[in-house]
Amino acid sequence: MKIFDTSITLGKIFQERPYPQAFTFQNKDQSIYFKWLPFIYMGQFNPDLDGSDVKKVMLSIEHLFNETKSDTHRLAQNYSANMLKYEKMYVFGIVWDMNKSLPVCISGLQDIGSVCGRLLSRYYVFSDYRTNGKNTFKNDIDDYAMLKIQKLMGERSFDLMFISRDTNHRYFQRLKKYRTDVYKDFDIYSHKIELLYENNWQNIFYYKNNIDQTRAQAIIQSLEYSSN
């Protein structure tokens, strides 16, 4: 059983509440219990998290800052306190390993204008859960549960959602090849765009939420940086 296909629904995310709820789920071989901790919603702290979950969030953020201080990755600076962009996040959350009591990964769905959202924004996998490139395209530590949650929530508000990457677009081609169950409805934009900021050249992997290709192209073009 793959989590992406069967386990997570909007009903499970909201549970008839106005704010997204923390909930547990298992990995695909049912050997690990994870917990989803949505601590930011609509740019604000989620008041529905209970005290024990708030503590997990605080520990995760502390762990994130400690790791990225010494991380040599070229994008490590994106995870400093002033670069996480909580105020721009439609939702931002953590996947927590209930077996080991450790944070697994963190990311958000970033609100970009009124019709577009950026999936897996500020995505970070904690060092204990990195795969060192093994089976990168076939597997994800939470079997793409975080992506599923963000996509389901975003479908309530956004016409288009996308994942961006500044390196080769072949990464997206491999994702579509190896995980069609996850990415069959995603398309690769024809060329890199200068996304929102000067010299921020990104490949765009996008999902159309009940819009046609012409509308999708227009939204993506509107994301291109302009000095005017």
Secondary structure as a PSIPRED ss2 file (coil, helix, strand):
# PSIPRED VFORMAT (PSIPRED V4.0)

   1 M C   1.000  0.000  0.000
   2 K C   1.000  0.000  0.000
   3 I H   0.000  1.000  0.000
   4 F H   0.000  1.000  0.000
   5 D H   0.000  1.000  0.000
   6 T H   0.000  1.000  0.000
   7 S C   1.000  0.000  0.000
   8 I C   1.000  0.000  0.000
   9 T C   1.000  0.000  0.000
  10 L H   0.000  1.000  0.000
  11 G H   0.000  1.000  0.000
  12 K H   0.000  1.000  0.000
  13 I H   0.000  1.000  0.000
  14 F H   0.000  1.000  0.000
  15 Q C   1.000  0.000  0.000
  16 E C   1.000  0.000  0.000
  17 R C   1.000  0.000  0.000
  18 P C   1.000  0.000  0.000
  19 Y C   1.000  0.000  0.000
  20 P C   1.000  0.000  0.000
  21 Q C   1.000  0.000  0.000
  22 A C   1.000  0.000  0.000
  23 F E   0.000  0.000  1.000
  24 T E   0.000  0.000  1.000
  25 F E   0.000  0.000  1.000
  26 Q E   0.000  0.000  1.000
  27 N C   1.000  0.000  0.000
  28 K C   1.000  0.000  0.000
  29 D C   1.000  0.000  0.000
  30 Q C   1.000  0.000  0.000
  31 S C   1.000  0.000  0.000
  32 I C   1.000  0.000  0.000
  33 Y E   0.000  0.000  1.000
  34 F E   0.000  0.000  1.000
  35 K E   0.000  0.000  1.000
  36 W E   0.000  0.000  1.000
  37 L E   0.000  0.000  1.000
  38 P E   0.000  0.000  1.000
  39 F E   0.000  0.000  1.000
  40 I E   0.000  0.000  1.000
  41 Y E   0.000  0.000  1.000
  42 M C   1.000  0.000  0.000
  43 G C   1.000  0.000  0.000
  44 Q E   0.000  0.000  1.000
  45 F E   0.000  0.000  1.000
  46 N C   1.000  0.000  0.000
  47 P C   1.000  0.000  0.000
  48 D C   1.000  0.000  0.000
  49 L C   1.000  0.000  0.000
  50 D C   1.000  0.000  0.000
  51 G H   0.000  1.000  0.000
  52 S H   0.000  1.000  0.000
  53 D H   0.000  1.000  0.000
  54 V H   0.000  1.000  0.000
  55 K H   0.000  1.000  0.000
  56 K H   0.000  1.000  0.000
  57 V H   0.000  1.000  0.000
  58 M H   0.000  1.000  0.000
  59 L H   0.000  1.000  0.000
  60 S H   0.000  1.000  0.000
  61 I H   0.000  1.000  0.000
  62 E H   0.000  1.000  0.000
  63 H H   0.000  1.000  0.000
  64 L H   0.000  1.000  0.000
  65 F H   0.000  1.000  0.000
  66 N H   0.000  1.000  0.000
  67 E H   0.000  1.000  0.000
  68 T H   0.000  1.000  0.000
  69 K H   0.000  1.000  0.000
  70 S H   0.000  1.000  0.000
  71 D C   1.000  0.000  0.000
  72 T C   1.000  0.000  0.000
  73 H C   1.000  0.000  0.000
  74 R C   1.000  0.000  0.000
  75 L C   1.000  0.000  0.000
  76 A H   0.000  1.000  0.000
  77 Q H   0.000  1.000  0.000
  78 N H   0.000  1.000  0.000
  79 Y H   0.000  1.000  0.000
  80 S C   1.000  0.000  0.000
  81 A C   1.000  0.000  0.000
  82 N C   1.000  0.000  0.000
  83 M C   1.000  0.000  0.000
  84 L C   1.000  0.000  0.000
  85 K C   1.000  0.000  0.000
  86 Y H   0.000  1.000  0.000
  87 E H   0.000  1.000  0.000
  88 K H   0.000  1.000  0.000
  89 M E   0.000  0.000  1.000
  90 Y E   0.000  0.000  1.000
  91 V E   0.000  0.000  1.000
  92 F E   0.000  0.000  1.000
  93 G E   0.000  0.000  1.000
  94 I E   0.000  0.000  1.000
  95 V E   0.000  0.000  1.000
  96 W E   0.000  0.000  1.000
  97 D E   0.000  0.000  1.000
  98 M C   1.000  0.000  0.000
  99 N C   1.000  0.000  0.000
 100 K C   1.000  0.000  0.000
 101 S C   1.000  0.000  0.000
 102 L E   0.000  0.000  1.000
 103 P E   0.000  0.000  1.000
 104 V E   0.000  0.000  1.000
 105 C E   0.000  0.000  1.000
 106 I E   0.000  0.000  1.000
 107 S E   0.000  0.000  1.000
 108 G E   0.000  0.000  1.000
 109 L E   0.000  0.000  1.000
 110 Q E   0.000  0.000  1.000
 111 D E   0.000  0.000  1.000
 112 I E   0.000  0.000  1.000
 113 G C   1.000  0.000  0.000
 114 S C   1.000  0.000  0.000
 115 V C   1.000  0.000  0.000
 116 C E   0.000  0.000  1.000
 117 G E   0.000  0.000  1.000
 118 R E   0.000  0.000  1.000
 119 L E   0.000  0.000  1.000
 120 L E   0.000  0.000  1.000
 121 S E   0.000  0.000  1.000
 122 R E   0.000  0.000  1.000
 123 Y E   0.000  0.000  1.000
 124 Y E   0.000  0.000  1.000
 125 V E   0.000  0.000  1.000
 126 F C   1.000  0.000  0.000
 127 S H   0.000  1.000  0.000
 128 D H   0.000  1.000  0.000
 129 Y H   0.000  1.000  0.000
 130 R C   1.000  0.000  0.000
 131 T C   1.000  0.000  0.000
 132 N C   1.000  0.000  0.000
 133 G C   1.000  0.000  0.000
 134 K C   1.000  0.000  0.000
 135 N C   1.000  0.000  0.000
 136 T C   1.000  0.000  0.000
 137 F C   1.000  0.000  0.000
 138 K C   1.000  0.000  0.000
 139 N C   1.000  0.000  0.000
 140 D C   1.000  0.000  0.000
 141 I C   1.000  0.000  0.000
 142 D C   1.000  0.000  0.000
 143 D C   1.000  0.000  0.000
 144 Y C   1.000  0.000  0.000
 145 A H   0.000  1.000  0.000
 146 M H   0.000  1.000  0.000
 147 L H   0.000  1.000  0.000
 148 K H   0.000  1.000  0.000
 149 I H   0.000  1.000  0.000
 150 Q H   0.000  1.000  0.000
 151 K H   0.000  1.000  0.000
 152 L H   0.000  1.000  0.000
 153 M H   0.000  1.000  0.000
 154 G H   0.000  1.000  0.000
 155 E C   1.000  0.000  0.000
 156 R C   1.000  0.000  0.000
 157 S C   1.000  0.000  0.000
 158 F C   1.000  0.000  0.000
 159 D C   1.000  0.000  0.000
 160 L E   0.000  0.000  1.000
 161 M E   0.000  0.000  1.000
 162 F E   0.000  0.000  1.000
 163 I E   0.000  0.000  1.000
 164 S E   0.000  0.000  1.000
 165 R E   0.000  0.000  1.000
 166 D C   1.000  0.000  0.000
 167 T C   1.000  0.000  0.000
 168 N C   1.000  0.000  0.000
 169 H C   1.000  0.000  0.000
 170 R H   0.000  1.000  0.000
 171 Y H   0.000  1.000  0.000
 172 F H   0.000  1.000  0.000
 173 Q H   0.000  1.000  0.000
 174 R H   0.000  1.000  0.000
 175 L H   0.000  1.000  0.000
 176 K H   0.000  1.000  0.000
 177 K H   0.000  1.000  0.000
 178 Y H   0.000  1.000  0.000
 179 R C   1.000  0.000  0.000
 180 T H   0.000  1.000  0.000
 181 D H   0.000  1.000  0.000
 182 V H   0.000  1.000  0.000
 183 Y H   0.000  1.000  0.000
 184 K C   1.000  0.000  0.000
 185 D C   1.000  0.000  0.000
 186 F E   0.000  0.000  1.000
 187 D E   0.000  0.000  1.000
 188 I E   0.000  0.000  1.000
 189 Y C   1.000  0.000  0.000
 190 S C   1.000  0.000  0.000
 191 H C   1.000  0.000  0.000
 192 K C   1.000  0.000  0.000
 193 I E   0.000  0.000  1.000
 194 E E   0.000  0.000  1.000
 195 L E   0.000  0.000  1.000
 196 L C   1.000  0.000  0.000
 197 Y C   1.000  0.000  0.000
 198 E C   1.000  0.000  0.000
 199 N C   1.000  0.000  0.000
 200 N C   1.000  0.000  0.000
 201 W E   0.000  0.000  1.000
 202 Q E   0.000  0.000  1.000
 203 N E   0.000  0.000  1.000
 204 I E   0.000  0.000  1.000
 205 F E   0.000  0.000  1.000
 206 Y E   0.000  0.000  1.000
 207 Y E   0.000  0.000  1.000
 208 K E   0.000  0.000  1.000
 209 N C   1.000  0.000  0.000
 210 N C   1.000  0.000  0.000
 211 I C   1.000  0.000  0.000
 212 D C   1.000  0.000  0.000
 213 Q H   0.000  1.000  0.000
 214 T H   0.000  1.000  0.000
 215 R H   0.000  1.000  0.000
 216 A H   0.000  1.000  0.000
 217 Q H   0.000  1.000  0.000
 218 A H   0.000  1.000  0.000
 219 I H   0.000  1.000  0.000
 220 I H   0.000  1.000  0.000
 221 Q H   0.000  1.000  0.000
 222 S H   0.000  1.000  0.000
 223 L C   1.000  0.000  0.000
 224 E E   0.000  0.000  1.000
 225 Y C   1.000  0.000  0.000
 226 S C   1.000  0.000  0.000
 227 S C   1.000  0.000  0.000
 228 N C   1.000  0.000  0.000
